[in-house]
Amino acid sequence: MPLTASLDDTALAPALIRLSCAEQTLLLAPAVGGSIYRYFSTYQGTEIHWLRPGTVQSLDEANPLLMGSFPLLPFCNRIRNGQASVGERPLHMAANMSDSPHTLHGHGWRLPWQVTTMTVNTATLTLEYPRGDWPWSFHASQRFEVTRQGLTVRMTLTNTDTAAMPAGLGHHPYFLRAADTLVQTDVEAMWAADAEVMPTRLEQPDLLDALRQGQFIDEVVLDNNFTGWSRSASVSWPQQRARLVMQADAPLDFFVLYVPPGLDHFCMEPVSNCTDWLNLTGQHPGKVGGAWLQPGETLSVRFVLAPERVGE
C-alpha cells in the first residue's frame, strides 16, 4: 500500500484535534485512548503518511487498534493471564482482548483522555486513573510537539496511590508496508515466543544481523520483544523516496517488532518493559525492564519520529 493518500477529515473534526508546523500535520483522537489518528507531511499537495492513517471506521468504533498509534501504560505488552504476585497487591486483571487470555497493552488505550493544553503545534493529553482493575491509582500525560523536523512525544506516569506501583511506558505505532519496506535497528537479543505470544527464552538469531544491515519487512513474520535496543530504528520506503527515523531516550530500552502476515501494516514499538516482565523479573534480572514507582514518583519517557524525503 502506498504512503501517499488524500484523506478528507473535515467531517471528523469534532472528534479530532489538529497540530501543524510547516508541512507536518498531526491529528489526535483524545477520546479514543489518547491515540494518534494520523501523522503526515504535505508535499506539493500530496499527503505522505508516516503512520498508518486512521479511518472513519476507527473513530466510529472508537478502536485504538485501527489508529496510527496509541499509548501503552501502566505496562506494555502482555501480562500472563492478567496475574502477577507483586508487592502488597497481587494482580488479577481481566482479559481485554477476545482472542487472548492475557491482559494486553495496559489500561490507558481503553480510556478517554482529556486535552489540558493546546497550541498550534503542541498538545498535552492527561488521564486520571482511580484504583480499579489495575490496583493502583495513577496520573498519566502525553505531550505532543510537531516541528519542521518531525514529532516529539513525551509521556509521564505518576503513582498517585499510597503503595509502590509497578510501571511501564511505551507507544504502539503502526507503519504502512510495501514490498520494498526496509527496517534497520540494532538490538542485542530477541525473546522467542510461544503460540500465545508469551516469551519463552532469549535468543540471538541471524535476524539480529539482518536488522543491523536492513531487513525487508515482507520477508519476516514476527511478534517479538527485543532487548538491548540501541534506541534508534529507521523505516525506509525506497519507491516513495521516504524514510523515517525513530529515536528514543532511556528507559525505552526495549523494542517490539510486530509483522503480521498478509496485512498492509507492521509495528515497531519503543517500550520500557518486555512482555510479562512482572512474572519474569526473578528469572531474568536486567533483561525485562520495568520500574517501581513510590507514591508520588513519576516515570518519564521521550521518543521522536523524524521523517524525511530521500534524495531531496
Backbone as numpy.savetxt, mean C-alpha at the origin, in Angstrom:
# Nx Ny Nz CAx CAy CAz Cx Cy Cz
-2.74 -3.56 -20.77 -3.59 -2.37 -20.77 -2.71 -1.14 -20.77
-2.97 -0.16 -21.59 -2.11 1.02 -21.66 -2.28 1.92 -20.45
-1.25 2.72 -20.20 -1.32 3.70 -19.13 -2.18 4.88 -19.52
-2.25 5.18 -20.81 -2.98 6.36 -21.25 -4.47 6.12 -21.21
-5.19 7.15 -20.78 -6.64 7.05 -20.70 -7.21 8.45 -20.56
-8.49 8.57 -20.80 -9.19 9.82 -20.55 -10.46 9.47 -19.81
-10.46 9.70 -18.50 -11.54 9.24 -17.65 -12.22 10.44 -17.00
-13.47 10.65 -17.30 -14.21 11.79 -16.80 -14.69 11.52 -15.38
-14.27 12.34 -14.43 -14.68 12.16 -13.04 -15.59 13.29 -12.57
-16.09 14.09 -13.48 -16.89 15.25 -13.11 -18.10 14.87 -12.27
-18.81 13.83 -12.68 -20.01 13.42 -11.97 -19.71 12.84 -10.60
-18.45 12.46 -10.36 -18.09 11.82 -9.11 -17.53 12.82 -8.10
-17.49 14.10 -8.47 -16.81 15.11 -7.68 -17.22 15.14 -6.21
-18.50 14.99 -5.84 -18.84 15.06 -4.42 -18.15 14.01 -3.56
-17.80 12.88 -4.14 -17.17 11.80 -3.38 -15.65 11.90 -3.35
-15.09 12.84 -4.10 -13.64 12.91 -4.28 -13.10 14.27 -3.89
-11.80 14.31 -3.56 -11.09 15.57 -3.45 -9.92 15.54 -4.42
-9.64 16.68 -5.02 -8.63 16.77 -6.07 -7.46 17.64 -5.59
-6.25 17.12 -5.77 -5.03 17.88 -5.51 -4.25 17.94 -6.80
-3.57 19.04 -7.04 -2.81 19.15 -8.29 -1.63 20.09 -8.13
-0.63 19.85 -8.97 0.53 20.71 -9.09 1.10 20.48 -10.48
1.17 21.56 -11.28 1.64 21.45 -12.66 0.85 20.35 -13.36
1.54 19.35 -13.97 0.82 18.31 -14.71 0.35 17.15 -13.83
0.66 17.19 -12.51 0.33 16.08 -11.61 -1.04 16.28 -10.98
-1.85 15.21 -10.94 -3.17 15.26 -10.31 -3.38 14.02 -9.44
-3.92 14.25 -8.25 -4.25 13.18 -7.32 -5.71 13.33 -6.92
-6.47 12.24 -7.02 -7.86 12.21 -6.58 -7.97 11.22 -5.42
-8.54 11.68 -4.32 -8.69 10.87 -3.12 -10.16 10.58 -2.85
-10.42 9.42 -2.28 -11.78 9.02 -1.87 -11.77 8.79 -0.36
-11.88 9.85 0.43 -11.76 9.71 1.89 -12.75 8.72 2.50
-13.99 8.72 2.00 -15.01 7.86 2.60 -14.81 6.39 2.28
-14.00 6.10 1.28 -13.74 4.71 0.89 -12.36 4.31 1.43
-12.28 4.16 2.74 -11.06 3.70 3.36 -9.88 4.64 3.24
-10.13 5.92 3.01 -9.02 6.86 2.85 -8.16 6.53 1.65
-8.79 6.06 0.57 -8.07 5.51 -0.58 -7.62 6.59 -1.57
-6.59 6.25 -2.33 -6.24 6.99 -3.54 -7.13 6.47 -4.66
-7.86 7.37 -5.29 -8.76 6.99 -6.38 -8.00 6.95 -7.70
-7.28 8.02 -8.01 -6.45 8.07 -9.21 -5.25 8.97 -8.98
-4.15 8.63 -9.61 -2.96 9.48 -9.62 -2.42 9.47 -11.04
-2.38 10.64 -11.69 -1.98 10.69 -13.08 -1.31 12.02 -13.42
-0.63 12.02 -14.55 -0.05 13.23 -15.11 -0.73 13.50 -16.45
-0.81 14.75 -16.82 -1.41 15.14 -18.08 -0.34 15.72 -19.00
-0.12 15.07 -20.12 0.84 15.52 -21.12 0.12 15.76 -22.43
0.15 17.00 -22.88 -0.46 17.37 -24.17 -1.89 16.83 -24.26
-2.64 16.99 -23.18 -4.05 16.60 -23.16 -4.32 15.14 -22.91
-3.27 14.32 -22.71 -3.44 12.89 -22.46 -3.07 12.56 -21.02
-3.92 11.78 -20.36 -3.65 11.36 -18.99 -2.78 10.10 -18.96
-1.70 10.17 -18.19 -0.83 9.02 -17.97 -1.06 8.56 -16.54
-1.69 7.40 -16.37 -2.07 6.93 -15.04 -0.95 6.10 -14.43
-0.42 6.61 -13.32 0.70 5.94 -12.64 0.21 4.82 -11.73
-1.04 4.90 -11.29 -1.68 3.83 -10.55 -2.91 3.38 -11.33
-3.32 2.14 -11.12 -4.55 1.67 -11.75 -5.69 2.61 -11.35
-6.37 3.22 -12.31 -7.40 4.20 -11.95 -8.64 3.56 -11.37
-9.18 4.19 -10.33 -10.47 3.78 -9.82 -11.57 4.05 -10.83
-12.70 3.43 -10.64 -13.82 3.53 -11.58 -15.08 3.94 -10.84
-16.13 4.21 -11.61 -17.44 4.48 -11.00 -17.86 3.30 -10.13
-17.58 2.10 -10.59 -17.93 0.91 -9.81 -17.24 0.91 -8.45
-15.96 1.29 -8.42 -15.24 1.27 -7.15 -15.84 2.23 -6.14
-16.39 3.35 -6.63 -17.07 4.29 -5.72 -18.46 3.80 -5.36
-19.20 3.32 -6.33 -20.55 2.83 -6.06 -20.53 1.70 -5.03
-19.53 0.82 -5.14 -19.42 -0.31 -4.22 -18.64 0.04 -2.96
-18.07 1.27 -2.92 -17.21 1.67 -1.80 -16.16 0.60 -1.53
-15.47 0.20 -2.60 -14.56 -0.94 -2.55 -13.11 -0.48 -2.71
-12.33 -0.43 -1.63 -10.92 -0.04 -1.75 -10.11 -0.97 -2.65
-10.53 -2.23 -2.77 -9.79 -3.19 -3.60 -9.85 -2.85 -5.08
-10.71 -1.91 -5.45 -10.80 -1.46 -6.84 -10.25 -0.05 -7.01
-9.59 0.47 -6.00 -9.01 1.81 -6.05 -7.56 1.76 -6.54
-6.92 2.92 -6.58 -5.53 2.98 -6.98 -4.59 2.51 -5.88
-4.95 2.82 -4.62 -4.17 2.37 -3.47 -4.99 2.65 -2.22
-4.65 1.95 -1.12 -5.34 2.20 0.14 -4.38 1.94 1.30
-4.66 2.54 2.47 -3.75 2.44 3.60 -3.84 1.09 4.31
-2.72 0.66 4.85 -2.63 -0.57 5.62 -2.28 -0.19 7.06
-3.20 -0.43 7.99 -2.98 -0.14 9.40 -4.15 -0.65 10.23
-3.96 -1.01 11.48 -2.73 -0.92 12.29 -1.78 -2.08 12.09
-2.00 -2.88 11.04 -1.02 -3.89 10.64 -1.15 -4.09 9.15
-0.11 -4.66 8.55 -0.09 -4.91 7.11 -0.26 -6.42 6.86
-0.84 -6.73 5.72 -0.96 -8.12 5.28 -1.90 -8.92 6.17
-1.62 -10.20 6.37 -2.55 -11.10 7.07 -2.07 -11.42 8.48
-3.03 -11.67 9.36 -2.77 -12.31 10.64 -3.55 -13.62 10.66
-2.83 -14.72 10.92 -3.42 -16.05 10.79 -4.68 -16.20 11.64
-5.78 -16.48 10.95 -7.08 -16.67 11.59 -7.48 -15.50 12.48
-6.85 -14.36 12.27 -7.16 -13.17 13.06 -6.75 -13.28 14.51
-5.84 -14.21 14.84 -5.54 -14.47 16.24 -4.04 -14.38 16.51
-3.72 -13.88 17.69 -2.34 -13.85 18.17 -2.37 -13.59 19.66
-1.49 -14.25 20.38 -1.37 -14.04 21.82 -0.26 -13.03 22.05
-0.65 -11.77 22.27 0.33 -10.69 22.36 0.00 -9.79 23.54
1.01 -9.53 24.36 0.84 -8.58 25.44 -0.33 -8.94 26.35
-1.03 -7.89 26.79 -2.12 -8.06 27.74 -3.44 -8.42 27.07
-3.53 -8.24 25.76 -4.81 -8.39 25.09 -4.68 -9.32 23.88
-5.02 -10.58 24.04 -4.95 -11.50 22.89 -5.87 -11.03 21.76
-5.43 -11.26 20.53 -6.21 -10.88 19.35 -7.18 -11.99 18.97
-8.43 -11.60 18.72 -9.44 -12.52 18.19 -10.27 -11.71 17.20
-9.75 -11.51 16.01 -10.42 -10.69 15.02 -11.19 -11.55 14.02
-12.28 -10.99 13.53 -13.08 -11.69 12.53 -12.40 -11.63 11.17
-12.63 -12.64 10.34 -12.17 -12.60 8.96 -12.86 -11.44 8.25
-12.12 -10.76 7.37 -12.71 -9.62 6.66 -12.67 -9.77 5.14
-12.39 -10.99 4.67 -12.44 -11.31 3.25 -13.18 -12.63 3.08
-14.06 -12.71 2.10 -14.88 -13.91 1.95 -14.09 -15.14 1.56
-12.90 -14.95 0.95 -12.14 -16.08 0.45 -10.95 -16.45 1.33
-10.91 -15.92 2.56 -9.77 -16.22 3.43 -10.20 -16.21 4.89
-9.69 -17.15 5.69 -9.99 -17.13 7.13 -9.11 -16.16 7.90
-8.14 -15.54 7.22 -7.16 -14.70 7.88 -7.53 -13.22 7.75
-7.45 -12.48 8.84 -7.77 -11.06 8.82 -6.71 -10.33 8.01
-7.17 -9.47 7.09 -6.29 -8.95 6.04 -6.25 -7.42 6.05
-5.04 -6.87 5.97 -4.79 -5.45 5.68 -5.17 -4.50 6.81
-5.47 -5.00 8.00 -5.80 -4.10 9.09 -7.24 -3.62 9.05
-7.48 -2.43 9.61 -8.84 -1.91 9.75 -9.07 -0.59 9.04
-8.01 0.18 8.80 -8.18 1.51 8.23 -8.83 1.53 6.87
-8.60 0.49 6.07 -9.11 0.47 4.69 -10.62 0.18 4.64
-11.18 -0.26 5.75 -12.61 -0.58 5.80 -13.45 0.55 6.40
-12.84 1.66 6.77 -13.53 2.73 7.48 -13.43 4.05 6.74
-14.40 4.94 6.91 -14.31 6.28 6.31 -13.32 7.15 7.06
-12.58 7.97 6.33 -11.63 8.92 6.90 -12.18 10.33 6.77
-11.69 11.21 7.63 -12.12 12.60 7.62 -11.04 13.47 6.97
-11.46 14.48 6.21 -10.54 15.46 5.66 -10.36 16.56 6.71
-9.15 16.71 7.24 -8.93 17.69 8.30 -8.22 18.94 7.81
-7.38 18.83 6.79 -6.77 20.01 6.17 -6.67 19.77 4.67
-6.71 20.87 3.90 -6.62 20.74 2.45 -6.17 22.06 1.85
-5.22 21.98 0.91 -4.82 23.11 0.08 -4.92 22.66 -1.38
-4.40 23.47 -2.28 -4.46 23.12 -3.69 -3.71 21.81 -3.96
-2.60 21.59 -3.26 -1.78 20.42 -3.56 -1.51 19.51 -2.36
-2.17 19.76 -1.22 -1.98 18.91 -0.04 -3.31 18.59 0.60
-3.36 17.47 1.30 -4.54 17.12 2.09 -4.11 16.18 3.20
-4.77 16.32 4.34 -4.56 15.40 5.45 -5.88 14.72 5.78
-5.85 13.40 5.81 -7.00 12.58 6.20 -6.70 11.96 7.55
-7.72 11.87 8.41 -7.52 11.30 9.74 -8.59 10.27 10.04
-8.24 9.38 10.96 -9.14 8.31 11.39 -8.99 8.14 12.89
-10.13 8.14 13.60 -10.15 7.84 15.03 -10.80 6.47 15.21
-10.05 5.56 15.80 -10.56 4.19 15.97 -10.74 3.91 17.46
-11.98 3.68 17.91 -12.20 3.27 19.30 -11.90 1.78 19.43
-11.63 1.35 20.62 -11.36 -0.07 20.83 -12.51 -0.91 20.32
-12.19 -1.94 19.51 -13.23 -2.78 18.93 -12.66 -4.13 18.56
-12.84 -4.55 17.31 -12.28 -5.81 16.84 -10.76 -5.82 17.03
-10.15 -4.67 16.81 -8.76 -4.45 17.22 -8.82 -3.90 18.64
-8.27 -4.62 19.63 -8.56 -4.28 21.03 -7.74 -3.12 21.60
-7.39 -2.16 20.77 -6.72 -0.94 21.20 -7.32 0.23 20.42
-7.42 1.38 21.03 -7.85 2.57 20.31 -6.63 3.24 19.71
-6.84 3.91 18.54 -5.71 4.60 17.91 -6.20 5.77 17.07
-5.28 6.65 16.76 -5.49 7.76 15.83 -4.53 7.55 14.66
-5.02 7.73 13.45 -4.18 7.57 12.26 -4.34 8.78 11.35
-3.29 9.06 10.60 -3.36 10.15 9.63 -2.62 9.77 8.36
-3.05 10.37 7.26 -2.35 10.30 5.98 -2.24 11.73 5.44
-1.04 12.14 5.13 -0.85 13.46 4.53 -0.32 13.27 3.11
-1.03 13.78 2.14 -0.67 13.66 0.73 -0.18 15.02 0.23
0.92 15.00 -0.49 1.45 16.22 -1.09 1.84 15.95 -2.54
1.25 16.71 -3.45 1.56 16.59 -4.87 2.49 17.74 -5.25
3.62 17.41 -5.87 4.55 18.41 -6.35 4.85 18.15 -7.83
5.67 18.98 -8.42 6.09 18.74 -9.81 6.83 17.42 -9.94
7.48 17.00 -8.86 8.30 15.79 -8.91 7.51 14.52 -8.65
6.31 14.64 -8.05 5.56 13.43 -7.78 4.66 13.55 -6.56
4.43 12.42 -5.90 3.52 12.32 -4.77 4.26 11.83 -3.54
4.12 12.57 -2.42 4.67 12.15 -1.14 3.52 11.83 -0.19
3.61 10.66 0.45 2.59 10.24 1.41 3.28 10.02 2.76
2.77 10.72 3.76 3.24 10.55 5.13 2.10 9.98 5.96
2.40 8.95 6.73 1.38 8.28 7.55 1.82 8.24 9.01
0.86 8.37 9.91 1.15 8.22 11.33 0.11 7.30 11.96
0.53 6.64 13.02 -0.34 5.78 13.82 0.00 6.03 15.28
-0.96 6.54 16.06 -0.73 6.89 17.47 -1.59 6.00 18.35
-0.97 5.41 19.35 -1.68 4.60 20.34 -2.40 5.55 21.31
-3.73 5.57 21.27 -4.51 6.40 22.19 -5.11 5.57 23.31
-4.63 4.35 23.47 -5.14 3.44 24.48 -4.31 3.54 25.75
-4.63 2.67 26.71 -3.94 2.67 28.00 -2.92 1.54 28.11
-2.83 0.70 27.08 -1.89 -0.42 27.09 -1.05 -0.38 25.82
0.13 -0.98 25.87 0.99 -1.04 24.69 0.28 -1.77 23.55
0.49 -1.27 22.32 -0.23 -1.76 21.14 0.75 -2.17 20.04
0.58 -3.35 19.44 1.38 -3.69 18.26 0.97 -2.80 17.09
1.91 -2.52 16.18 1.61 -1.54 15.14 2.39 -1.82 13.88
1.71 -1.58 12.75 2.34 -1.65 11.44 1.67 -0.65 10.51
2.42 -0.18 9.52 1.92 0.80 8.55 2.40 0.42 7.16
1.61 0.81 6.17 2.01 0.61 4.79 0.93 1.11 3.85
1.14 0.91 2.56 0.14 1.26 1.56 0.09 0.16 0.52
-0.98 0.14 -0.29 -1.26 -0.98 -1.19 -1.48 -0.47 -2.61
-0.43 0.04 -3.28 -0.61 0.58 -4.64 -0.80 -0.52 -5.68
-1.76 -0.26 -6.59 -1.98 -1.10 -7.76 -1.40 -0.39 -8.98
-0.66 -1.14 -9.79 -0.06 -0.59 -11.01 -0.59 -1.34 -12.23
-0.81 -0.60 -13.30 -1.20 -1.24 -14.56 -0.01 -2.00 -15.14
-0.30 -3.07 -15.87 0.76 -3.89 -16.44 0.51 -4.15 -17.91
1.59 -4.28 -18.65 1.57 -4.66 -20.05 2.66 -5.71 -20.24
2.79 -6.22 -21.46 3.76 -7.29 -21.72 5.19 -6.85 -21.42
5.47 -5.55 -21.53 6.84 -5.08 -21.34 7.07 -4.43 -19.98
6.11 -4.53 -19.06 6.25 -3.89 -17.76 7.37 -4.56 -16.97
8.27 -3.74 -16.43 9.49 -4.22 -15.78 9.57 -3.65 -14.37
9.89 -4.50 -13.39 10.08 -4.07 -12.01 11.52 -4.32 -11.61
12.11 -3.33 -10.94 13.48 -3.47 -10.46 13.55 -3.04 -9.00
14.13 -3.90 -8.16 14.33 -3.57 -6.76 15.38 -4.50 -6.17
15.83 -4.20 -4.95 16.86 -4.99 -4.28 16.32 -5.44 -2.93
16.24 -6.75 -2.74 15.78 -7.34 -1.49 16.73 -8.46 -1.09
16.75 -8.80 0.20 17.68 -9.82 0.70 17.11 -11.23 0.67
15.81 -11.37 0.93 15.22 -12.71 1.00 13.73 -12.61 0.76
13.12 -13.75 0.43 11.69 -13.84 0.17 11.05 -14.86 1.10
9.89 -14.51 1.63 9.12 -15.47 2.39 8.34 -16.35 1.41
8.66 -17.65 1.39 7.81 -18.59 0.66 6.46 -18.65 1.35
5.41 -18.97 0.58 4.06 -18.94 1.14 3.31 -20.21 0.78
2.33 -20.55 1.62 1.50 -21.71 1.35 0.29 -21.31 0.51
-0.64 -22.23 0.33 -1.79 -21.98 -0.54 -2.70 -20.88 0.00
-2.61 -20.57 1.30 -3.40 -19.51 1.89 -2.61 -18.21 2.02
-1.48 -18.14 1.33 -0.61 -16.96 1.27 -0.05 -16.61 2.65
0.20 -17.63 3.46 0.83 -17.44 4.76 2.29 -17.85 4.67
3.19 -17.11 5.30 4.63 -17.38 5.16 5.03 -18.70 5.80
5.95 -19.39 5.12 6.40 -20.69 5.62 7.89 -20.69 5.95
8.73 -20.12 5.08 10.17 -20.12 5.33 10.81 -19.02 4.48
11.97 -18.57 4.93 12.74 -17.58 4.18 13.60 -18.28 3.14
13.59 -17.74 1.91 14.37 -18.31 0.81 15.14 -17.20 0.10
16.11 -17.63 -0.69 16.83 -16.72 -1.58 16.81 -17.30 -3.00
15.65 -17.24 -3.66 15.52 -17.82 -5.00 16.22 -16.97 -6.05
16.33 -17.52 -7.26 16.94 -16.78 -8.37 16.17 -15.49 -8.68
14.92 -15.46 -8.28 14.10 -14.26 -8.51 14.74 -13.01 -7.93
15.47 -13.14 -6.83 16.08 -11.97 -6.20 17.08 -11.30 -7.15
17.90 -12.11 -7.81 18.83 -11.56 -8.79 18.10 -10.96 -9.98
17.02 -11.62 -10.40 16.24 -11.10 -11.52 15.64 -9.74 -11.17
15.17 -9.59 -9.96 14.60 -8.31 -9.54 15.67 -7.22 -9.51
16.88 -7.57 -9.13 17.95 -6.56 -9.12 18.27 -6.09 -10.53
18.18 -6.99 -11.48 18.47 -6.65 -12.87 17.26 -6.03 -13.58
16.07 -6.40 -13.13 14.82 -5.97 -13.77 14.03 -7.18 -14.23
12.85 -7.37 -13.65 12.02 -8.55 -13.90 10.77 -8.15 -14.67
10.52 -8.84 -15.82 9.26 -8.64 -16.53 8.13 -9.23 -15.69
7.14 -8.41 -15.37 6.06 -8.82 -14.49 5.26 -9.97 -15.09
5.07 -9.98 -16.40 4.26 -11.03 -17.02 4.93 -12.40 -16.96
6.17 -12.48 -16.52 6.87 -13.76 -16.46 6.79 -14.43 -15.08
6.10 -13.79 -14.11 6.02 -14.35 -12.77 4.58 -14.29 -12.25
4.29 -15.18 -11.31 3.05 -15.14 -10.53 3.48 -15.17 -9.07
3.11 -14.12 -8.33 3.63 -13.97 -6.97 2.57 -13.39 -6.05
2.69 -13.72 -4.76 2.02 -13.02 -3.67 2.89 -13.26 -2.44
4.02 -12.54 -2.40 5.06 -12.84 -1.42 5.58 -11.58 -0.73
6.06 -11.78 0.49 6.75 -10.75 1.26 8.25 -10.89 1.07
8.93 -9.76 1.08 10.39 -9.74 0.95 10.99 -8.97 2.11
12.12 -9.46 2.61 12.81 -8.81 3.72 14.06 -8.12 3.20
14.62 -7.24 4.04 15.84 -6.55 3.66 15.67 -5.69 2.43
14.53 -5.03 2.32 14.25 -4.19 1.15 15.13 -2.95 1.18
15.64 -2.58 0.02 16.47 -1.38 -0.11 15.67 -0.08 0.03
14.37 -0.20 0.13 13.43 0.92 0.22 13.41 1.76 -1.05
13.70 1.10 -2.16 13.59 1.74 -3.47 13.18 0.69 -4.49
12.24 1.03 -5.36 11.79 0.13 -6.42 11.31 0.97 -7.58
11.42 0.41 -8.78 10.95 1.14 -9.96 10.08 0.24 -10.83
9.15 0.89 -11.54 8.33 0.23 -12.54 8.55 0.96 -13.86
8.81 0.21 -14.92 9.02 0.81 -16.24 8.01 0.24 -17.23
7.49 1.14 -18.08 6.61 0.77 -19.18 7.26 1.28 -20.47
8.20 0.51 -21.03 9.01 1.01 -22.16 8.21 1.51 -23.35
7.16 0.80 -23.73 6.40 1.24 -24.90 5.72 2.58 -24.65
5.41 2.86 -23.41 4.79 4.13 -23.06 5.83 5.21 -22.75
7.11 4.82 -22.77 8.19 5.73 -22.40 7.93 6.35 -21.03
7.55 5.48 -20.09 7.17 5.93 -18.77 7.86 5.09 -17.70
8.14 5.74 -16.58 8.81 5.06 -15.48 8.39 5.73 -14.18
8.26 4.92 -13.12 7.93 5.45 -11.80 8.87 4.84 -10.78
9.40 5.67 -9.90 10.28 5.21 -8.82 9.55 5.38 -7.49
9.51 4.31 -6.71 8.99 4.35 -5.35 10.17 4.37 -4.39
10.19 5.34 -3.51 11.23 5.42 -2.48 10.56 5.56 -1.12
11.14 4.92 -0.12 10.54 4.92 1.21 11.62 5.13 2.26
11.18 5.50 3.45 12.07 5.64 4.60 11.78 4.51 5.58
12.76 4.21 6.45 12.52 3.28 7.54 11.37 3.83 8.40
10.55 2.94 8.95 10.68 1.48 9.03 9.96 0.71 7.92
9.80 1.30 6.74 9.22 0.56 5.62 10.33 -0.32 5.01
10.73 -1.32 5.76 11.86 -2.17 5.40 11.44 -3.48 4.75
10.14 -3.63 4.51 9.61 -4.85 3.91 8.83 -4.49 2.66
8.72 -5.44 1.77 8.20 -5.19 0.42 7.32 -6.36 0.03
6.15 -6.08 -0.51 5.24 -7.12 -0.98 5.09 -6.97 -2.49
5.21 -8.08 -3.20 4.98 -8.10 -4.64 3.84 -9.09 -4.91
2.74 -8.52 -5.42 1.55 -9.31 -5.73 1.31 -9.23 -7.23
1.48 -10.37 -7.90 1.33 -10.44 -9.35 0.34 -11.56 -9.66
-0.96 -11.25 -9.75 -1.95 -12.30 -10.04 -1.91 -12.67 -11.51
-2.20 -13.92 -11.84 -2.17 -14.33 -13.25 -3.36 -13.77 -14.03
-3.09 -13.31 -15.24 -4.16 -12.97 -16.17 -4.89 -11.68 -15.93
-4.46 -10.87 -14.97 -5.14 -9.60 -14.70 -4.32 -8.43 -15.25
-4.93 -7.25 -15.27 -4.28 -6.09 -15.89 -3.49 -5.26 -14.90
-3.27 -5.78 -13.69 -2.59 -4.99 -12.67 -1.71 -5.89 -11.81
-0.84 -5.25 -11.04 -0.05 -5.92 -10.02 0.17 -4.92 -8.90
0.70 -5.37 -7.78 0.94 -4.50 -6.64 2.37 -4.64 -6.15
2.98 -3.53 -5.78 4.20 -3.57 -5.00 3.99 -2.61 -3.83
4.12 -3.16 -2.61 3.66 -2.49 -1.41 4.82 -2.21 -0.45
4.99 -0.95 -0.03 5.94 -0.64 1.03 5.28 -0.85 2.38
5.84 -1.72 3.22 5.20 -2.07 4.49 6.25 -2.16 5.60
5.76 -2.03 6.85 6.67 -2.08 7.99 6.65 -3.42 8.71
5.79 -4.34 8.28 5.80 -5.69 8.86 5.40 -6.70 7.80
5.90 -7.91 7.94 5.52 -8.96 7.00 4.26 -9.66 7.48
3.71 -10.50 6.63 2.50 -11.25 6.96 2.68 -12.03 8.26
1.66 -11.95 9.13 1.59 -12.73 10.38 2.76 -12.46 11.31
3.25 -11.23 11.31 4.45 -10.93 12.08 4.27 -11.18 13.57
3.06 -10.98 14.09 2.87 -11.17 15.52 3.06 -12.62 15.94
2.73 -13.56 15.06 2.89 -14.98 15.38 4.26 -15.53 14.99
5.02 -14.76 14.22 6.33 -15.23 13.76 7.50 -14.60 14.50
7.24 -13.58 15.30 8.34 -12.83 15.92 9.26 -13.72 16.73
8.70 -14.62 17.53 9.54 -15.47 18.37 10.42 -16.41 17.58
9.95 -16.87 16.42 10.71 -17.82 15.62 11.73 -17.13 14.71
11.42 -15.90 14.31 12.27 -15.21 13.34 12.53 -13.77 13.77
13.22 -13.58 14.89 13.46 -12.21 15.37 14.25 -11.40 14.35
13.80 -10.17 14.13 14.49 -9.28 13.20 14.13 -9.49 11.75
13.30 -10.49 11.43 12.97 -10.80 10.04 11.52 -10.52 9.68
10.74 -10.02 10.64 9.31 -9.86 10.38 8.82 -8.44 10.60
9.63 -7.57 11.19 9.24 -6.18 11.36 8.19 -5.98 12.43
7.43 -4.90 12.29 6.43 -4.56 13.28 7.02 -3.77 14.44
6.14 -3.10 15.18 6.57 -2.27 16.30 5.57 -2.41 17.44
5.99 -1.95 18.61 5.09 -1.82 19.75 5.07 -0.37 20.17
3.87 0.19 20.31 3.70 1.57 20.71 3.18 1.64 22.14
3.87 2.39 22.97 3.37 2.66 24.30 2.23 3.67 24.22
1.38 3.78 25.24 0.31 4.78 25.20 0.85 6.17 24.88
0.24 6.80 23.87 0.67 8.13 23.44 1.79 8.13 22.43
2.39 6.99 22.15 3.52 6.92 21.20 3.01 6.84 19.77
3.80 7.37 18.82 3.41 7.46 17.42 4.44 6.77 16.53
3.95 6.00 15.56 4.77 5.43 14.50 4.53 6.25 13.24
5.62 6.66 12.56 5.51 7.51 11.37 6.27 6.87 10.22
5.71 6.98 9.01 6.39 6.47 7.81 6.19 7.47 6.68
7.05 7.33 5.66 6.94 8.19 4.47 7.37 7.40 3.26
6.63 7.59 2.14 7.09 7.06 0.87 6.74 8.05 -0.23
7.46 7.93 -1.35 7.33 8.86 -2.47 7.13 8.07 -3.74
6.22 8.53 -4.60 6.06 8.01 -5.96 6.52 9.11 -6.91
7.59 8.85 -7.65 8.17 9.85 -8.54 8.09 9.36 -9.98
7.13 9.86 -10.76 6.97 9.42 -12.15 7.83 10.26 -13.10
8.13 9.67 -14.25 8.88 10.42 -15.26 8.58 9.87 -16.64
8.69 10.73 -17.61 8.60 10.34 -19.01 10.02 10.09 -19.51
10.31 8.88 -19.92 11.65 8.49 -20.33 11.94 9.03 -21.72
13.12 9.62 -21.87 13.53 10.11 -23.19 13.00 11.49 -23.53
12.46 12.18 -22.51 11.95 13.54 -22.75 12.68 14.53 -21.87
